[in-house]
Amino acid sequence: MAIVKMKFIKATGSLEMLDDFLEACYSVGDFHPENTAAYLSPAMGFSPLIEDNSYAAKLQKIEELAGVLGVTLHSGTITPGDYADTDTSQYIDEFSSFLAEIHNDRKLLAEQRKTSQSAIEQFSHFTSLDAPLDELFAGEFIKVRFGHLPKENYKKLFAYGDMPYMLFIPCSEDETNTWGVYFTPYNKSEEIDRIFSLLYFERLHIPGAAGTAQQIIENLEENIEILNNQIAKLDDKLSAYWSKNEEKITQTYSRLKWYSDAFDLRRYAAARGKQFYYVVWVPSKNFGKLREKLESIKDINCEYEDAEKKQKLVPVKLKNNILFRPFEYFVNMYGLPAYGSADITPFVAITYTLIFGIMFGDAGQGMVLMLAGFLMWKLKGMPLGKILIPCGASSVFFGFLFGSFFGFEDFFDPVYKALGFASKPVSVMDSVNSVLIFSIGIGMLLVLISMAINVYSCIKLRHFGEAVFSNNGIAGILFYTSGVFAVLSIFGVKNFLPETVLITVATGSALMLFFKDLFIEVIDTGHLEKKSSVMDFLLQNVFEMLEYALSYLSNTVSFLRVGAFVLVHAGMMMVVFALANGKNMVVIVLGNILVIALEGLLTGIQALRLQFYEMFSRFLEGDGRPFVAAGPAVQDRKN
């Protein structure tokens, strides 16, 4: 539950040793390469290393061949070593030659099957025509046309009933068309074709075959069965080949993938003649082992620095346990914290889960959310699925407190009585004011915690002036707290602080905020910039003070939505049961589905809004650079 400590490594040496350097980095785990040219002065003569990846074409070829087999290759862990390019190329050629022959045969058979299936579809429209088609086409004086025309146009044919040179026989029809065949003498065919063209007759070119349409279909079906058997034999042959060669193909693919990925990482290097320069970030836990490996490589010199010396440039990698890790998704959406500051993921995980559970407090619907989240995660790999599981569990907990199970408000009454309670702990609709006051109390607490996190982060970053005097620092905490006590006293709540102390704290913190820019400049930068004018300075800070006061108020009042959603949820379920008349289970089930889908989405969005706008904005700038791990899975080379 922290930001991983980093080490900065600059390596230079013979270009021939670059692969050995990268292999050493791979062998100890993740590392983050940088565009080295950006770290060097142009005067040093280094330029980006530009090379063609000789492994990419072979990698693409073996992936295409695997596609012919109908399998998806997955690279496994390998032991880096000498790469036998000739052996690999020869094996891929053998692999390709074998598949090409089978693939071509299978493709030919599949095309024949497709042609037969298309012919069956065409002939199926004319099965009612009980006449050998080959004899119809063999007519010496009569021309035959097969096809279809719109149903409404078929009726118009009756207008030509007295024409002796045309005969149309309908054979079948579907929703829009009438299928049939018309006959006409050769010497009248142009005229008759023109008439049918005006009626939007679409001619169908029937493939030549002997027998009636039904007999032809039966012959084609027999032919398709033969083709299917032949295709199945080829598929069995392919399957047998894969079973026999799966391990070797996977190993070949894994090595190609490894070397291709490794070669791609060479592009981060800068080169000058036969010398390379490379810059990487490495997690501190891997640094000792990596340093030992690098020092054993000849012709490579390395410089090591602590990340704190390059704080703005350090990539950020979060480290959290299995409970908090899913919520890194939200942190990444907003922006990572700066290196050296506090990891806010645990805070996000706890607060988001609790707020969601309070707003969506129903034990039965919470179980549905847990199941939905689990399926989203397992079946689709969706990061939101992992987040829904604890949120659903929180809904179950608060649903039990509210006494709600799929909207049944008395479901847990026997449990409460067994535990010694007279009734449910919280009756939402009977405690509207309490629910709203409670939500405001949550808001006050979370705003204070957010400012405390900002103080902690500023101290870690050694921004002491910001930690003490900013509106989200100690001065802001004192000003906000004194304002809270002042509002409570207005509503008759007795304060444990004397009035004089409260006024002193409020006045002192207000003055600290008013002159915060001066204090922060002096403490954090060590110098004070000259202001344009005293009047401008005073006016600017007056308006800033008003902004601070309004932001404290709006951020706190915004948490009313927590209580509002508690009431909305209870109200929606009351409407569902009113429509169901208390016993129509179909309406109750459909109502629950609607509430889960609609309110679940809205609750998730509103809880996230509270995180982003009311809390994150107080302590997170989101300017951290993500740590992008490089390097495929490898095993240490056995020497």
Secondary structure as UniProt FT lines:
FT   STRAND          2..3
FT   STRAND          6..14
FT   HELIX           15..17
FT   HELIX           18..27
FT   STRAND          31..33
FT   HELIX           36..39
FT   HELIX           42..44
FT   STRAND          47..48
FT   TURN            54..55
FT   HELIX           56..69
FT   HELIX           85..123
FT   HELIX           124..126
FT   TURN            127..128
FT   HELIX           133..137
FT   STRAND          142..150
FT   HELIX           151..156
FT   HELIX           157..160
FT   TURN            161..162
FT   TURN            164..165
FT   STRAND          167..173
FT   STRAND          177..185
FT   HELIX           186..188
FT   HELIX           189..198
FT   TURN            199..200
FT   STRAND          202..203
FT   HELIX           213..264
FT   HELIX           265..268
FT   STRAND          270..272
FT   TURN            273..274
FT   STRAND          275..283
FT   HELIX           284..295
FT   TURN            298..299
FT   STRAND          300..306
FT   HELIX           307..313
FT   STRAND          315..316
FT   STRAND          318..319
FT   TURN            322..324
FT   HELIX           325..327
FT   HELIX           328..334
FT   TURN            339..340
FT   HELIX           345..359
FT   HELIX           363..380
FT   HELIX           383..402
FT   TURN            406..407
FT   TURN            409..412
FT   HELIX           413..418
FT   TURN            419..420
FT   HELIX           428..430
FT   HELIX           432..460
FT   TURN            461..462
FT   HELIX           464..469
FT   TURN            471..472
FT   HELIX           474..490
FT   TURN            491..492
FT   HELIX           499..514
FT   HELIX           516..520
FT   HELIX           521..525
FT   HELIX           534..557
FT   TURN            558..559
FT   HELIX           560..579
FT   TURN            580..583
FT   HELIX           585..609
FT   HELIX           610..616
FT   HELIX           617..619
FT   STRAND          624..626
//
